[in-house]
């Protein structure tokens, strides 16, 4: 409570609405004047005769607005009129309220009033002003107050350093520390913990070691707050052995200490160590928090471990907390990244509070799984309910449009960014170039790059190079590669793409030149590998890998599958075998790719009907993509393959990607029919000739309707007709369509 001198002799006392106001009477009786009145209460002069010359104001009302102006504070008006005696306690209480509730405008009013008072040079008051500005995020004003202070103590330096640290200005915080020592101020645990956090924020291992040495020098290394910061700093810098050593030397630990180390292991993808530490944490009596579960779930999603993710989800249910905040969003992301987009959607629907992070996680999941239409619907729903998108939202929906071929929607959303005052970043421009490129608009993509307001990067030109290879446009491809060589000559992916383009065109001399440049520069292609997780064990395969303990069974299984899928129409796709050898050798070279071996192993070691999940470190090749489609139809199981670009859901002989990532020949002719029977193919042809379908996209999307049409025909077709016959049919049809001016 704050004492106020009664202003009855000068003017009536106006007390505002809200909290309970108390007037202290001289007769030692205290009466409640009103509670939450909708209008201000005015005391007349007759009442003032009975009032003592002292009043009491509740701390909650220190920041009530002024009754005399729209910008002032009522308490400051009382001080100005002489009704309230200003003192250090009063000003500190007002500044504390401003700090607690982030009231920067009110804090500035109090600061301005203090500058005109007798306490303007008071060190304690100035420290409170400095701390208020720093906590409210106004670092320029905080630094101005700091520089204008004639004298500084440890609190002054610590407030400024902490302000920089908490507002992600780590370099400024670290620069102040030597000055603090030169002025003779001794740091305390809050100073050192803020400095250690700053080192972790910028991942500065060298600076972190020096601050750690200062902690030892001043005897704060065993302090639980400083020690936890040290553990977190080393973990963020990637030095987990040092983080573990600092953790083990802590005499007193808390949940923050455990979370710091668990998060460090999780961030590095070392899920086993993180889980072991998590179990030890519970055995020693420490309860996990939402940050503990969030870190572990993130680690699970980073390695695509669905089984571990489900186990952690079960623990969160046992934990008893509802799906809110970090845990709910990380669970959603984990399921999406582990290949179970349906479970991700279930988590999304059960979230108590849906925010922009939740929507972004769902949009990213749809983009990764190639569900462009679902992503567009989700984005429109987000706008409808009033959640404002950010740059990540637009990147996610643009990526989804690019991967699903939604050209018009992608262009529309890119233009919509201006409405929300979001400046496109490099990643947004890359996505738009990819959108144009996948649609075959290579020259439009090139013009877009040349007209961009920013300097194109290697990633932007790389998107154009990839599209050029897809559409076999040597001119634009070579031009894009030359631009990349100037910007980032050491990137091996550019050389590989260019060599592949030359090989596809039969320019073997140019291929040899590119490979020689790679050899001379020491550049190497990343070896492909695939892995599957079965019963909490990860099994890794590389191409032509014969080292697996079940090697003989795996090879026999794949050879059996290969024979059976050939019988129903599969033909090995050797178009991307970039070797100058005969057809038979090309087929042998793609026979035992890593994902095929992983698939055979999974079929041997999983129960019938269960979903198979395969991970690959590079993009799945066109032949494996075609083969797995046939296998999914043959074994009647869903097969999910995650490569570096996206998820492929193979089911009933089709893929969720719609073959959109393949080159135009595969995408527009063979791919839609390669896993359907000749009966369905002939039925689709009938639809074309009857005039019900006039374009290839329509034909691709209506093969089921074509199958029904075929059933009405008085003919029979053998399911064992080879795909080569299909090619001949397609060739004649294409010439017929071109002659009729069809698409």
Steps between C-alpha positions, in 0.01 A plus 500: 500500500617854419416799724342800327455846651133609474452771235166621639619854554586532132266279300278193532683166496421280197555128549480277192317179427632149557665387821375570850593849625560554867493822695670501837314703759663685791260321735677170414202377303545375145201499271469348148377778278406294194581189300528488120271793439435581136543871558754705688404599854534867601540615858356837576648759732253403769647149502848641513427656837480151642803357321843485645780661305632157407356249246614152401534375134516133410814387311279360224384852417840661463465508120142624479454749215475869573161669541643824362660377178494204264869421532588554866478292818271581793769445763734740319220756500467456876873554541487806280213651700678438827253235617764228496851525637747353246766268636726219384254231610215653299699537177653155535155348550370670185803393296465147631139485381606628158770232482274216610228573247713638214344847525763687300286811438417539868866437587604788278251728679642403839855551371412845367346594835806379691730717288318805639515381860764516768566126451622533142861410597409223744699187405232256614230681300720515190570127528126437514446715190778318317362161597149601392613605152711187459221262602251679276735447203591868445875450499582836341331687784657265754847565357435876498413489871805281563739738321358808676543355850784684682563200724438130452493201730477126452122519455541756220741285303301182561171662391652616171677169432185302585292726275729434206506127573122465525443698181738295283777761492769264622796686349407822681468311830842342461656835403376661824657241731866611461391860559322391816815336632712805414262719702561275799151347522486139609251278310241293679321180400245690288774680309688181424194291412391769250848506345511121473158502331629760254788273405259212445268714291774582248667157542829664596702221660809718548312776682310239698822348630621841617175577680508151652846581634361818657228293666771284654702806603209667678372177654165477322565184295310286753202735503206312351394790274851570372577128471184433300591785265849354453353159412262660252778713347730205429206298364399782264859528381498129418749394769292236674793342685577835668129551570480156662811571709356833624171326575661219698697751712186686607442433869139615478290435193152605401264438208673774301836320528354171382307663218810685381697178452206298364429776249868504401496129416165534326622794291791289374265215411643269768164366609634197688716713731216747549259221594753342738542834674122544507457166680778586746338837566178333612681240710672778694168659584484787249175545314517565125349821372340591169846609378636151578233328294523760225875443460468122492215507250701737277793258510269216406365693202849598382594136444151395387456255787125451512508223762699710747272793424191295582660385827570861596145593406376231736717645777352847446152350538612330822652835604145627521541835329278609214633559151603863510802707408831337419401139556194502276675674212810278524282188503323623189834568330638161607213303348513702178875458466489130587260427216167480684316806375166355616622488862635853462153615399347325803741681733419829329127446553554428871710806580332719759643816348591524133746772407713592201764242602237225495381600154858530374583150624195359324576690178861380503374144545263526205779650288741219589240237417402661172141578603475837331122531494475418871766763573305762306181414688687521832647838409160638400353374827780675688417831333129449556528465878724806522846359575756720325757308292873564527788438261520130595129460425543635149813294441311185600197562282717608205703179534180297505378675185833441328507130575139447397513710183256765625642780289216754526461454875874537555518824301198635687647425845835648408323825411298478822815544708491874431160526668652375825814716464724195472814550296586188296824330600738290294304185586177651363668594171649150472154351540348721229780411257437135583127555443559641151766240423291197594220635284738516203507881487878517489531829317246660733702370795817646350331838448371490857854450630637786290226736621533419871576796730776300670817337373432138395672236711630156411178347637286706261707408196506141627121482484516611137777250426292214645200598290718526189624148553142379551392650166835431330554867412876508449517872424346625823658219702854589395428870559370430853799277577741774391331743740533253785868437426566872540317519832580164660759305299559243774147356503512149354127481426532749214771298330298181538184652350695648210678170433164321505357744249795447267468123539127508422583685179778254414774763535748265664801723440334777699414248770867404522601865531261564788608186682864595458428841654335323793794268543755779484299705750458210738120509469313175560141391464327401821449121498135395506365296788159393630390380840199349674411489868365167621443422868707800614796394286618693197622299198704688239553398137710634215484408131626148427533444875561134579623539859164468674463187721189408302671570169395180321136531607490868403643435151265208439203706615582787266569271205163338560328839519684621191381200301138539615472873432648453153219255434242771567663769289810637677785587265832616652549871435860549391455853368690640797787250484764738379756248383607426146414127517244270339142460624562176688783650703282801577228277638752315716630830641157595636398152615619530861449863597493565872127568528420173320714304746344686794153420366581130463642492854190671640268254326694215659493642851160668538152358539273480193284806448714735712636824360863501386704817553830553317734797532753606238774765516462614137212517254342169401573413138232464233549125460469427873197726510336299223598164651368586847166602350468154348609332825240692702230365271647149503530461879195717579687715754569867547866590448622842612836622373655820631781650294671838525213679327174345609298198609368251246192301609474191281166325518305282254752567225500879519701767680381808689743719304303436182837450325522880477871503580585273206606635162216585258524175301443288809254741653270556202499164325627182658485563873123518546449172311805304598329341799155445359392205299466507120124480554502833680731650237268401216205635697674836537572501127130449434418805709736704284353377174143550622587862567439475875863584575703724275829562675776299658443649848134398479598153386754467781243596761228268368656159460253349746214633288677351199506160668124516547458595134707202396274261688220585257708383202458147356873431506749346737851617573777307660653648818837371388539729198841661509546870549677522163161444336366790705771722361398417146138580576601828659717595204214452255259683725737795544534542126121480470453761774757733347328472164171600662662790685445342842724563802 
